Amino acid sequence: MWLHLAAHVTGFRTVRKINHYGVLTMFHLKKLTLAMTVVVGFAGATAGSLFAADLGDSGVSYKDEPMQSFSWTGFYFGGNAGYAFSGEGDKTDLFRNENANLGPLDIGGIGELEADGGFVGLQAGYNMQRGRFVFGIEGDIQAGDINDDKNSPNFSNVPAFFGEADTNVNFFGTIRGRLGFAMDRTLLFVTGGYAFADVDYRLEATNRGGNPVGNTVTFDESDTRSGYVLGGGAEYALRDNLTIKLEYQYLDFDDETYKAQSFTTVGAPSGVFYDSKSELDLHTVKVGVNYKLN
């Protein structure tokens, strides 16, 4: 089931439309949010209709159904820990812009930055149970050691350039809706919504040949990126106010394109500008503990 979910979620990336700078537009982000709302609403309405029809055919009223001993309704908060790893990776692309003396040049990259590492975090949310269906909202934030670095003697398209790159995810979080199916103390759920991450990105490249020889360009960026998250998991109530969960999430963030000027060997600005595009997506698997407020 998890392999199928991961494949389905990762495949969603291929239908994103990217603008000229590689950034997911607000128009398509709104379309994603609307589509998720329609899917969740349709699933809830369909399930409710089937459930009502089933009761009508059997002649059993809702009040005659056996009561579940545990209710998922209420506020909760807790902690989590897990592991994150990149999906497609950051290709460390470098592109020289056209100027008065030099034409545009696709220099390539020095290999993919595939950030990975452990994290710990906090979450809080609210569930509302109706029959066996549970509707909820949850927010979380995580921090950890999720990073990668590359050092290469050559860029892929222009071997005369050499450089190094690194990326680090300082923290990330989500605000999500949840739709679950309860079997007394066991809850199976799917989830999706908004994701954000604070990311550091650094790329340095030096031209060892051609024109201009010895010039170095450095990108040293830090920003907060937005995106979407999809996932699912299972939660179990150990006690009336204590639950544990296992959860998978796929987070895909907007691409960022940075611009920087190269400098000569004596530190003077060269007048030659470069672009570098940074990409980030993450798969996360985590376990969590929640305290339910009755």
Buried (B, 14 or more C-beta within 10 A) or exposed (E): EEEEBBEEBBEEEEEBEEEEEBBBEEEBBEEBBEEBEEEBEEEBEEBEEEBEEEBEEEEEEEEEEEEBEBBBBBEBBBBBBBBBBBBEBBBBBBBBBEEEEBEEBEBBBBBBBBBBBEBEBBBBBBBEBEBBBBBBBBBBBBBBEBBBEBEBEBBBBBEBBBBBBBBBBBBBBBBBBBBBBBEEBEBBBBBBBBBBBBBBBBBBBBBEEEEBEBBBBBBEBEEEBBBBBBBBBEBBBEEEEBBBBBBBBBBBBBBBBBEBBBBBEEEEEBEBBBBBBBBBBBBBBBEBBBBBEE
